[in-house]
Amino acid sequence: MKKLTLLAITLALATATSAYAAEAKDNWKSQKCAMCHGDDGKGKAAMKTKDYTTAAVQDAMTDEAAFKAIKEGFKPAAGPAMKPYAEKMSDDEIKALVAYMRTLKK
């Protein structure tokens, strides 16, 4: 019985995550990620934002660090600060956004 319950919970979480994953690309634009990081994730030199299409940038940032930066905001040594999105997005939406960011890697 415990295995069935665990399986049901796992399937429910996977379904919820898939639903958020489908919206992640839209969130990239609607939550204004693209405004600083570009539609394609290449960043904007004038704003000193990172190019998320490069392996070096992607490999240097863990999913946990990306999640925290989106949820809590981020103040880099150079460039503009990123405001927190904890009030605008759920944890599942933020996780899906991090997963979407990973798809930008070339």
Secondary structure, 3 states (H helix, E strand, C coil): CHHHHHHHHHHHHHHHHHHHHHHHHHHHHHCCHHHHHCCCCCCCHHHCCCCCCCHHHHHHCCHHHHHHHHHHCECCCCCCCECCCCCCCCHHHHHHHHHHHHHCCC
